[in-house]
Amino acid sequence: MSLRRLRAIRLLHTAVWAMFAGCIVAIPVLAWQGRFGAAGVLAALVLGEVVVLWLNRWSCPLTAVAARYTDDRRANFDIYLPVWLAQYNKQIFGPLYVAGVVYAVARYLGAT
């Protein structure tokens, strides 16, 4: 039973991660297309996730849930990602998010 729950949590965590990673990648693309409203919505959505992580001491709440079902504590014990990506996720996607938002704002200010 616990293995089934762990798999379900890992699947959910991976889906949520993919959605936020997709948002981060889409922000500069949408800005490049001049779709600033959509880029702003995605940036706000990701910012909401950043606040959740910050309030949870930079850990996804799903990590604590997954930890109930295993003693494994590798960087990817709670998500279906390669260890290196799970380990450096914030260091990779944090700067991409900031760069995307800066680009979107610069494009917006240049378009108005």
KABELGI-V835808 format. One record per residue. N is the residue number from 1. PHI is phi as a letter, one per 30 degrees, with the letter a starting at -180 (999 if undefined). BURIAL is I if it has 9 or more other ideal C-beta (glycine too) atoms within 8 Angstrom, else O. D_LAST is the distance of its C-alpha to the last C-alpha in Angstrom with 2 decimals. Layout:
# KABELGI-V835808
n: (N/N)
phi: (PHI/PHI)
burial: (BURIAL/BURIAL)
d_last: (D_LAST/D_LAST)
This chain:
# KABELGI-V835808
n: (1/2/3/4/5/6/7/8/9/10/11/12/13/14/15/16/17/18/19/20/21/22/23/24/25/26/27/28/29/30/31/32/33/34/35/36/37/38/39/40/41/42/43/44/45/46/47/48/49/50/51/52/53/54/55/56/57/58/59/60/61/62/63/64/65/66/67/68/69/70/71/72/73/74/75/76/77/78/79/80/81/82/83/84/85/86/87/88/89/90/91/92/93/94/95/96/97/98/99/100/101/102/103/104/105/106/107/108/109/110/111/112)
phi: (999/d/d/d/d/d/d/d/d/d/d/d/d/d/d/d/e/d/d/d/d/d/d/d/d/d/e/d/d/d/d/d/d/i/c/d/d/d/d/d/d/d/d/d/d/d/d/e/d/d/d/e/d/d/d/c/h/i/b/d/e/d/d/d/d/d/d/d/c/a/c/d/b/d/e/c/d/c/a/d/b/e/e/d/d/d/d/c/e/d/d/d/d/d/d/d/d/d/d/d/d/d/d/d/d/d/d/d/d/d/d/c)
burial: (O/O/O/O/I/I/O/O/I/I/I/I/I/I/O/I/I/O/O/I/I/O/I/I/I/I/I/I/O/I/I/O/O/O/O/I/O/I/I/I/O/I/I/O/I/I/O/O/I/I/O/I/I/O/O/I/O/O/O/I/O/I/I/I/O/I/I/O/I/O/O/O/O/O/O/I/I/I/I/O/I/O/I/O/I/I/O/O/I/O/O/I/I/O/O/I/I/O/I/I/I/O/I/I/O/O/I/I/O/O/O/O)
d_last: (56.47/54.50/53.60/52.19/50.09/48.88/47.87/46.01/44.14/43.34/42.08/39.90/38.60/37.82/35.98/33.87/33.22/32.24/29.77/28.07/28.29/26.72/23.82/23.32/23.46/21.16/18.21/17.06/18.13/16.04/12.90/13.96/14.33/10.84/12.89/11.16/13.44/16.47/15.65/15.35/18.63/20.36/19.31/20.69/23.76/24.51/24.03/26.63/28.94/28.52/29.62/32.57/33.56/33.30/35.45/37.89/38.29/36.05/38.14/37.39/39.54/40.89/42.47/44.75/45.70/46.54/48.56/51.01/52.13/52.71/53.84/51.68/49.00/47.56/43.79/43.55/46.33/43.95/41.60/42.05/40.30/41.95/43.17/40.97/37.76/38.91/39.87/36.64/34.20/32.32/32.34/30.84/28.31/27.28/25.72/24.24/22.56/21.24/20.05/18.36/16.53/15.56/14.35/12.37/10.70/10.17/8.75/6.35/5.42/5.64/3.81/0.00)
